[in-house]
Amino acid sequence: AIMAGRLSDKVRKDVLASKRPKSYNPDAPPPIDFVYENLKQIYKATFKPVEEYYRYADFFSPVMSDKDVEAKPFVLLLGQYSVGKTTFINTLLGDKQGGYPGANVGPEPTTDRFVAIMEGEQDRILPGNAVSAADDKPFRGLQAFGNAFLQKFVCAETQAKLLSSMTLIDTPGVLSGEKQRIGRNYDMSDVCRWFAERSDLILLLFDAHKLDISDELKEVMGNLRGHDDKIRIILNKSDQVTPKQLMRVYGALMWNLGKVLKTP
């Protein structure tokens, strides 16, 4: 509110009037590139100086780059292991043979890292340290979680029509009990919160055959509070149970979620 107040009407008009196309029609929806350009100018002229003055990057997140503003919408997938997150993504991508680069599918915990699936000219995997330092990727804020996390983060680039309009985030399957603590040198719930804050849609997947919610998944779901409008619950593998069983499964899932999400 303070920063918005400092942005005078004159500055706002000057920014919005800059770099308008010659064929500008005030009654027509503005082209997306024009919107991006003006958002970047407003941020650099008003918000960025305040963030730098109060050292905002030291306690929350680095200042935004142009790529952060231009980034495609994020779709975050969360759930326990073997609920079908990676298979779900591969289906969205058109059932490409072998799935996206680096994809592993199996009944045991297979995806042990965060994977950002983005559009690329060729199939390749980029390590987390390189991706977080790249100027053309919107992941510079992940440097705050340290090298231990970046070793468990990669970017998979591939060609798919869906990826021209969004970026998919595949996450490690949450294990039960204390198993998830072994070998994990970063706070998964904090990382999930970072992605949730920047995601436009959060898909929370559950398996119809195992509805238990582990302690770590409860903590992750607790960090999603404030983003309720983004969350969609998916009951996967529901075609493998009878309609009568499905009603029981649905009721049990709603009961468990009601205790964690604390919503009607």
BELRA-V9289 format. One line per field, one symbol per residue. ss: DSSP state (@ for helix, = for strand, . for the rest). burial: + if it has 16 or more other ideal C-beta (glycine too) atoms within 10 Angstrom, else -. Layout:
# BELRA-V9289
ss->???
burial->???
This chain:
# BELRA-V9289
ss->.@@@@@..@@@@@@@@@..............@@@@@@@@@@@@@@@@@@@@@@..@@@.......@@@@@..========....@@@@@@@@.....................======....====@@@@@@......@@@@@@@@@@@..======..@@@@.=====...=....@@@......@@@@@@@@@@@=========..=....@@@@@@@@.....@@@======.@@@..@@@@@@@@@@@@@@@@@@@...
burial->--------------+--------------+---+--++-++++--++---+---------+-++++-++-+--+++++++++++++++++-++-----+++++-----+-+--+++++++-----+-+--++----+++++++++---++-+++++++-+--+--++++++++++----+---+-+-++-++++++-++-++++++++--+-++-++++++-++-----++---++++----------+---+---+---+---
